[in-house]
Structure formats: C-alpha cells, structure tokens
Amino acid sequence: MSKKILILLLISPFLLSGCEELISKSFDNETLKKLRSENTNLRIQIDKQQRELKAKEEKIFLSEIMIDLYDLRHAMEKYALSHRGEYPETENLKELTDIVKIYLPKEYSIDITYLETVRSSAKGYIFIANVNGNKIVISNLI
C-alpha cells in the first residue's frame, strides 16, 4: 500500500471529526443525522482497513524473516558441501554469517530481534525465530 494511502488512513479520523463540527452548524437535523451516520460508517471502514493493513504488514514481515532464515539454511548446506559434510560450529549469528557469507546473498541481513536460537555444530544446525507468537524453526536435526 502506498505511503499516501497509509497517511490518509492515519489522519482521516481527525479530518472527519473536524468536518463534523463545521457541518453541524450549516444543516438541518435530518441531514445532520444522515451525515453523522455516514461519518460513523466511514470510521468503521477506516478502522477495518487499518486492522487489515496491520495484519498484512505482519504477514509480510513474517514471510521476510522466513526467507532470511531459508537463505541462511541454504548457505549452511552449501558450506557443508564444500567442507566434507560438516557445518561450522558456533552459537553466534554474527560469527555464523561471517563464516558462510560467501554463500549468502550480497545484501543479506536478518532482524535479530526475533531470533531465539542460533546453534550450529559439525553435525547440524537449528535456527528458531519468534515473530509475534509464531515460531519458525529451521533445522536439519529434526
């Protein structure tokens, strides 16, 4: 969704309440009731769209974390192929990405805020992320 639409959605409740005050001074009761009803309906629609937008953003973010973890997994597998089937031994994401960086996409980055576990031993690896209560587990040990 474009930034203009997002900004409009965020400020529209304020615009609507200001318009309501101006309108109430220049219309009769019946017209005013109809306008207030429409205003209420518009507020409901705005709230619904804001919730939908938030849900879509969370889903997109969850997908991005999954893609980043699968990129790391792919790099780990490529590393193992060139090192007699053994994986690097570390429990530190920075150290791990430094070891396998030649196998990662050039602009690789991952939001470490959501990572709970990053472990790698000679026999395998496990990465666990928690994004808003959704656990993502990437491992070759399971």
BELUR-V812224 format. One record per backbone hydrogen bond with DSSP energy under -0.5 kcal/mol. NH is the residue of the N-H (numbers start at 1). CO is the residue of the C=O. Records with the same first field share a line. If there is no record, write none. Layout:
NH: CO + CO
This chain:
6: 2
7: 3
8: 4
9: 5
10: 6
11: 7
12: 8
14: 11
15: 11
16: 12
17: 13
18: 14
19: 15
20: 16
21: 17
22: 18
23: 19
24: 20
25: 21 + 22
26: 23
27: 23
32: 28
33: 29
34: 30
35: 31
36: 32
37: 33
38: 34
39: 35
40: 36
41: 37
42: 38
43: 39
44: 40
45: 41
46: 42
47: 43
48: 44
49: 45
50: 46
51: 47
52: 48
53: 49
54: 50
55: 51
56: 52
57: 53
58: 54
59: 55
60: 56
61: 57
62: 58
63: 59
64: 60
65: 61
66: 62
67: 63
68: 64
69: 65
70: 66
71: 67
72: 68
73: 69
74: 70
75: 71
76: 72
77: 73
78: 74
79: 75
80: 76
81: 77
82: 78
83: 80
85: 80
86: 83
87: 122
90: 88 + 120
96: 92
97: 93
98: 94
99: 95
100: 96
101: 97
103: 100
104: 100 + 101
108: 105
112: 110
114: 111
115: 112
116: 128
117: 128
119: 126
120: 90
121: 124
124: 121
126: 119
127: 138
128: 117
129: 136
130: 114
131: 134
132: 130
134: 131
135: 133
136: 129
138: 127 + 136
140: 125
141: 125
